[in-house]
Amino acid sequence: MGNWQFVQVDSKGTGRVFYTAKDKKMAEIADYGFILWDGKSIGSLNNIAELLQLNKPSLVYHSQTKEFFKIKSSADLENILSNIEDDVLASILEKGNTFLKSYVTKQPSLIQE
């Protein structure tokens, strides 16, 4: 399918360590991201955040709502995060990358005590 270039990611880790290294490399190489998101996957949110951190836009398809979201700015990411469920917020705090976590922790209204 296509003539896509194959890039090997050098990572000695497995699991989350490997996927973090892979996602960082993808964001570094990409000009633009297209992300399919189920409304729960922290990996997808991490990918969005990695791209945004590098000032690279992404288009996110939310499969539960059947909507597309253009992510070009912090405000766009905050818009997606403002509509997620509490269990997803908890997962971000546990598994999210530092950049993604910063969006959740700087918005006290997202974290209900």
RAHUTA-V294897 format. One record per pair of residues at least 24 apart in sequence whose C-alpha atoms are under 7 Angstrom apart, sorted by the first residue. I is the first residue (numbers start at 1). GAP is how many residues later the second one is. Records with the same first field share a line. If there is no record, write none. Layout:
# RAHUTA-V294897
I->GAP, GAP
This chain:
# RAHUTA-V294897
23->24
24->26
27->24
31->25
32->24, 25, 26
33->24, 25, 26
34->24, 25, 26
35->24, 25, 26
36->24, 25, 26, 27
37->24, 25, 26
38->24, 25, 26
39->25
40->48
42->49, 50, 53, 54
46->50, 51, 54
49->50, 51
78->25
82->28
